[in-house]
Amino acid sequence: MSTGDGLLARLAPTEPIGIERWIALCAASARHGNGIMEVTQRGSLQVRGLSEETAGAFAQALTDLGLAAELRPSILTSPLLGLSTHERTDARGFAAALRARFALHDVARSLSPKVSVLIDGGGALHSDALSADVRVRVGDGDRMHLALGGDTASATGLGWVEPAHAVEAVVKTLAGLAELGPVARGRDLARHAAFGSLRASLADLLLEGPPPEPRQAADPVGTHALKDGQVARGVSLAFGYGDSTTLARLAQAAARCGAASIQPSPGRAILAVGLTASATDEFADAAAAAGFIVNPEDVRRQVIACAGAPACGSATLETRRLAALVARTAGSFLDGSVSIHLSGCKKGCAHPGPAALTLVGADGLVVRGRAGDNPHGRISAENFISGMQKLGASRRSTAVREHSADTIARIGAKGMIEAMGGEAARD
């Protein structure tokens, strides 16, 4: 896709990438693009700065590395599918069988190119927060739960299937979605009269039972046990991006500590897979020295920024430069109860959900809302920074401490904007 700094390529790796292949991918990013690589909130890997002249060569490099785009519909997987100690079923085998069936089935021709199937192996590093058109989650036993649209909390359940029938159930579900037309998504089918017909067509495959219980939020930053006795250590990219040289060096550090591969993960993170337990601290120290986030409590995780100007042609705010300043100066205001979203435009690509404070474009400020909401007022980037400092200092000097989220709720949008030196919108 076209952006302000050229063309952008997006990959969604469904299994760890070997260290040498990862280093070669980083080299291809620098050779054919501008060397900026991103991991998205959904765990996709993005390479920036390609051009019409270099995009073909980059695509060939991906093919040579075995990283070319797979057949549609796309299959998303939980980050350590088949590797986590908590998984009891061969979900990787199921994913492979599903890909093979897609290659032989023409259902994809009638589906939206955005349609995705998510496979969650049931491990601790799960994908409950990710949305997908068709969700497959392995339960406590061998059975798999099938649902339509949304994340775990919002998806519409179809029922349970035995592993032997899971591929057929997914294909039938996608066929039902295809009948609604080339732009239909899973949530559309869940709300459509055809949903009843779909359930009837699956009646001989579905098993009754309550849906799986929601799980505590999964955090990729930290250590994750693997079935072979080794571990994966997750680190996060500050504000979701890094340069190819630094990312290649991270892989080299992982290899020195025994890792065999690298896995991009939801949460703008990277997992070094196959470390020895005794080497995890050594790897974390190397990652921290290179600027990666290794502590789940790092305040930079509370600041969300899109690519911004000049990288994105739609953006009117240098979000990443501002993000580093906010994280450095906000102090105790970033107490874990709030998130700050810096969005170059109203699309809110980096964070579709609400945030405590969202700076939109050149000077729009939304309090407790989304980037696409009407701004509650106006504030310059300079005043936003100084306002963060004031709020942090005020919180430190207050005898009775309250969470920053409670402060925002108490004084309201107008009070927040005025306290930060902005101009509240007129009623």
C-alpha positions in Angstrom: 0.0 0.0 0.0 1.1 3.6 -0.6 2.2 5.7 2.3 4.0 9.0 2.8 7.4 7.3 2.8 6.8 5.1 -0.2 5.1 1.6 -0.4 4.5 -0.5 2.7 4.5 -4.3 2.7 2.7 -6.3 5.4 3.4 -9.8 6.5 1.6 -12.0 9.0 4.0 -14.9 9.9 2.2 -17.9 11.3 5.3 -19.6 12.6 8.6 -18.5 14.0 11.2 -17.2 11.4 14.6 -18.8 11.7 17.4 -16.5 12.8 19.3 -16.5 9.5 16.1 -15.9 7.6 15.2 -13.0 10.0 18.5 -11.4 9.4 18.1 -11.8 5.7 14.7 -10.2 5.9 16.2 -7.2 7.8 18.8 -6.9 5.1 16.1 -6.9 2.4 14.2 -4.2 4.2 17.3 -2.0 4.2 18.2 -2.8 0.6 14.8 -2.4 -1.0 13.1 0.0 1.5 14.1 2.6 4.0 15.0 0.1 6.8 12.1 0.9 9.0 10.3 -2.2 10.3 7.2 -2.3 12.4 5.2 -4.8 14.4 1.6 -4.0 14.7 -0.8 -4.4 17.6 -2.1 -7.5 15.8 1.4 -9.0 15.4 1.8 -8.3 11.7 5.3 -7.3 10.4 5.5 -4.2 8.2 8.4 -3.1 6.0 8.4 0.6 5.0 9.9 2.8 2.3 9.6 0.4 -0.7 9.2 2.0 -4.2 7.6 1.0 -7.5 11.1 0.1 -8.6 12.1 -2.0 -5.6 8.8 -3.6 -4.6 9.1 -6.5 -7.1 12.7 -7.3 -5.9 11.5 -7.3 -2.3 8.7 -9.6 -3.1 11.1 -12.0 -4.8 13.4 -11.8 -1.7 10.4 -12.9 0.4 9.7 -15.8 -1.9 13.3 -16.9 -1.8 13.1 -16.8 2.0 9.9 -18.8 2.1 7.9 -15.8 3.5 5.7 -15.0 0.5 2.0 -14.3 1.2 -0.2 -17.3 1.7 -3.4 -18.2 0.0 -6.6 -16.4 1.1 -8.4 -16.3 3.4 -5.5 -15.5 5.7 -4.8 -17.7 8.7 -3.8 -16.0 11.9 -2.4 -18.0 14.8 -1.6 -17.4 18.4 2.1 -16.5 18.7 3.5 -19.8 20.1 1.1 -22.2 18.4 2.1 -25.8 19.0 5.1 -24.7 21.1 3.6 -23.6 24.4 3.6 -26.0 27.4 -0.1 -25.2 27.9 -1.2 -26.6 24.5 -2.5 -30.2 24.4 -3.6 -30.5 20.8 -1.6 -30.4 17.5 -3.0 -27.1 16.5 -0.1 -26.5 14.0 -1.2 -29.7 12.2 -4.7 -28.3 12.1 -3.5 -25.0 10.6 -1.5 -26.9 7.9 -4.5 -29.0 7.0 -6.6 -25.9 6.8 -4.1 -24.3 4.4 -4.0 -27.4 2.3 -7.9 -27.4 2.1 -7.9 -23.7 1.1 -5.5 -24.4 -1.7 -8.0 -26.9 -3.2 -11.2 -25.0 -2.5 -12.4 -22.0 -4.5 -14.4 -20.4 -1.6 -11.8 -17.7 -1.3 -12.8 -16.2 -4.7 -16.1 -15.0 -3.2 -14.7 -13.7 0.1 -13.6 -10.3 1.1 -9.7 -10.1 0.9 -9.9 -8.9 4.5 -11.5 -12.1 5.8 -9.3 -14.0 8.3 -9.4 -17.2 10.3 -7.8 -17.2 13.7 -6.5 -20.4 15.3 -5.8 -20.1 19.1 -4.0 -23.2 20.4 -5.1 -22.6 24.0 -1.7 -21.5 25.3 -1.1 -18.8 27.9 0.0 -16.4 25.2 -3.5 -16.4 23.7 -5.3 -14.3 21.1 -8.5 -13.4 23.0 -8.1 -9.7 22.3 -7.6 -10.1 18.5 -10.7 -9.9 16.2 -11.2 -12.3 13.3 -14.0 -13.4 11.0 -13.8 -17.0 12.0 -12.3 -18.0 15.4 -11.1 -21.4 16.3 -10.0 -22.0 19.9 -8.7 -25.2 21.3 -10.4 -26.1 24.6 -9.1 -27.9 27.7 -9.5 -31.2 25.9 -9.1 -31.9 22.2 -12.3 -30.1 21.1 -12.3 -26.8 19.3 -14.7 -24.0 19.7 -16.0 -22.2 16.6 -17.2 -18.6 16.6 -17.9 -15.8 14.2 -16.6 -12.2 14.2 -15.0 -10.0 16.8 -12.7 -10.9 19.6 -13.4 -13.5 22.3 -15.7 -11.2 24.2 -17.8 -10.1 21.2 -17.8 -13.1 18.9 -20.9 -15.1 18.2 -20.4 -18.7 19.2 -21.4 -21.6 16.8 -20.4 -24.5 19.0 -17.7 -27.1 19.6 -16.3 -29.5 17.0 -14.1 -32.6 17.3 -10.6 -32.1 15.7 -11.4 -34.5 12.9 -14.3 -32.4 11.8 -12.8 -28.9 12.4 -11.5 -28.3 8.9 -14.8 -29.2 7.3 -16.6 -26.9 9.8 -14.4 -23.9 9.0 -14.8 -24.4 5.3 -18.6 -24.7 5.5 -18.6 -21.5 7.7 -16.6 -19.6 5.1 -18.9 -20.9 2.3 -21.8 -19.5 4.3 -20.0 -16.2 4.5 -19.2 -16.2 0.8 -22.9 -16.5 0.0 -23.5 -13.0 1.5 -21.2 -11.4 -1.1 -17.6 -10.2 -1.6 -17.6 -7.5 1.1 -19.3 -9.5 3.9 -17.4 -10.1 7.2 -17.9 -12.6 10.0 -19.9 -10.2 12.1 -22.3 -9.6 9.2 -23.1 -13.3 8.9 -23.6 -13.5 12.7 -26.3 -10.9 12.4 -27.9 -12.2 9.2 -30.9 -14.4 8.7 -28.5 -16.9 7.0 -26.9 -17.6 10.4 -29.7 -20.0 11.2 -29.1 -21.8 7.9 -25.4 -22.0 8.7 -26.0 -23.6 12.0 -28.4 -26.1 10.4 -25.7 -27.1 7.8 -23.3 -27.7 10.7 -25.7 -29.6 12.9 -24.0 -33.0 12.3 -20.6 -31.5 13.2 -21.4 -29.2 16.1 -21.4 -30.3 19.8 -23.3 -28.4 22.4 -21.6 -26.9 25.4 -20.9 -23.5 27.0 -18.3 -21.3 25.3 -14.7 -21.3 26.7 -14.1 -18.9 29.6 -12.4 -15.6 28.9 -8.8 -15.5 30.1 -6.7 -12.9 31.7 -5.0 -10.6 29.3 -1.9 -12.1 27.7 1.3 -10.1 27.8 4.1 -11.1 25.3 6.7 -9.1 27.3 8.3 -11.7 29.6 9.3 -15.4 29.6 7.1 -18.2 28.2 7.7 -21.9 28.8 8.0 -24.2 25.8 7.2 -27.9 25.5 10.9 -28.8 24.8 12.0 -27.3 28.1 13.3 -24.2 26.5 11.7 -20.7 26.7 10.6 -17.8 24.6 11.5 -14.3 25.8 9.3 -11.5 24.6 10.4 -7.9 24.2 8.4 -5.0 22.8 9.4 -2.4 20.2 9.1 1.1 21.6 6.2 2.7 19.9 6.0 -0.3 17.5 8.9 0.3 15.2 12.7 -0.2 14.8 15.4 -0.1 12.2 16.5 -3.1 10.3 20.1 -3.0 11.7 18.9 -3.0 15.3 16.4 -5.7 14.6 19.1 -7.9 13.0 21.4 -7.3 16.0 18.6 -8.4 18.3 18.4 -11.7 16.4 22.1 -12.1 16.6 21.9 -11.6 20.4 19.1 -14.1 20.6 21.2 -16.6 18.7 24.1 -16.2 21.0 21.7 -17.1 23.9 20.6 -20.2 22.1 17.5 -19.1 20.3 16.6 -20.7 16.9 14.0 -18.3 15.7 12.1 -15.0 16.0 8.3 -14.6 16.1 6.5 -11.2 15.8 3.7 -11.1 18.3 0.5 -9.1 19.0 1.2 -6.2 21.3 4.0 -4.8 19.0 6.4 -7.4 20.4 9.0 -9.9 19.3 9.6 -13.3 20.8 13.1 -14.9 20.8 12.1 -18.6 20.6 14.2 -21.5 21.9 16.4 -19.7 24.5 17.8 -21.7 27.4 16.3 -20.7 30.7 19.7 -19.6 32.0 20.2 -17.2 29.1 17.0 -15.2 29.3 18.4 -12.5 31.4 21.4 -12.1 29.2 19.2 -11.7 26.2 16.9 -9.3 28.0 19.9 -7.2 29.0 21.1 -7.0 25.4 17.6 -6.1 24.2 17.3 -3.3 26.8 20.6 -1.9 25.8 19.4 -1.7 22.2 16.3 0.3 23.3 13.7 -2.5 23.3 11.2 -2.8 26.1 11.9 -5.7 28.4 9.9 -4.6 31.5 6.1 -5.0 31.3 5.8 -1.8 33.5 7.8 0.3 31.1 5.9 3.6 30.7 6.5 3.6 27.0 3.9 0.9 26.7 1.3 3.4 27.8 2.0 5.7 24.8 0.6 4.5 21.5 1.7 6.2 18.2 1.1 5.6 14.6 3.8 6.2 12.0 2.8 9.8 11.7 4.3 12.5 9.6 6.2 12.4 7.3 6.0 8.6 7.0 2.2 8.6 6.5 0.7 10.9 3.8 -2.5 11.3 5.8 -0.7 12.4 9.0 -0.3 16.0 10.2 1.6 15.2 13.4 5.1 13.8 14.0 3.7 11.2 16.4 6.9 9.2 17.0 9.0 12.1 17.9 6.3 13.3 20.2 5.8 9.8 21.7 9.3 9.7 23.0 8.9 13.1 24.6 5.6 12.2 26.2 7.1 9.0 27.7 10.1 10.8 29.0 8.3 13.8 30.5 4.9 12.6 31.6 6.5 11.2 34.8 4.1 9.8 37.4 1.0 10.7 35.3 1.7 7.4 33.4 0.8 5.3 36.4 -0.6 2.3 34.5 -4.2 3.4 34.6 -4.1 5.5 31.4 -3.1 5.2 27.8 -2.0 8.1 25.6 -2.8 7.9 21.9 -0.9 10.0 19.4 -2.7 9.8 16.1 -1.6 11.5 12.9 -5.1 11.7 11.6 -8.7 10.7 12.6 -8.4 7.2 11.2 -6.7 6.0 14.4 -4.9 3.1 12.7 -2.6 2.3 15.6 -5.3 2.2 18.2 -9.0 1.9 17.1 -10.2 1.8 20.7 -10.6 4.6 23.2 -7.7 6.1 25.2 -7.5 8.4 28.2 -6.1 11.2 26.0 -5.9 11.2 22.2 -4.0 13.9 20.4 -5.3 13.9 16.8 -3.6 15.6 13.9 -2.1 19.0 14.5 -4.0 20.0 17.6 -7.2 18.1 18.2 -7.6 16.5 21.7 -10.1 13.8 22.6 -10.6 13.0 26.3 -11.6 9.4 27.1 -12.4 8.6 23.5 -11.2 7.5 20.0 -9.3 9.3 17.3 -12.4 9.5 15.1 -14.5 11.2 17.8 -15.2 15.0 17.7 -12.3 16.7 19.6 -13.1 18.1 23.0 -10.7 20.9 22.4 -7.5 22.1 20.8 -3.9 22.0 22.1 -0.5 22.4 20.5 2.0 19.6 20.7 4.2 21.9 22.9 1.4 22.5 25.4 0.5 18.8 25.3 4.0 18.0 26.5 4.2 20.7 29.1 0.6 19.8 30.2 1.8 16.2 30.8 4.7 17.5 32.9 2.3 19.7 35.0 -0.1 16.8 35.6 2.8 14.5 36.6 4.2 17.1 39.0 0.8 17.8 40.4 0.2 14.2 41.1 3.5 13.8 42.9 2.7 16.8 45.2 -0.8 15.7 46.1 -1.1 14.2 49.5 -4.0 11.9 48.6 -3.0 9.9 45.5 -5.6 8.9 43.0 -5.1 7.1 39.7 -4.6 9.3 36.7 -7.7 7.7 35.1 -9.7 8.8 38.2 -8.3 12.3 37.9 -9.4 12.6 34.3 -12.9 11.2 35.2 -13.2 13.6 38.1 -12.3 16.9 36.4 -13.7 16.0 33.0 -12.7 16.9 29.4 -13.0 20.6 29.8 -11.0 20.6 33.0 -8.3 18.4 31.5 -7.8 20.6 28.5 -7.7 23.8 30.5 -5.3 22.2 33.0 -2.9 21.3 30.1 -3.0 24.8 28.5 -5.4 24.0 25.7 -8.7 25.5 24.5 -11.8 23.6 25.2 -14.4 23.3 22.5 -17.5 25.5 22.8 -20.7 23.7 23.8 
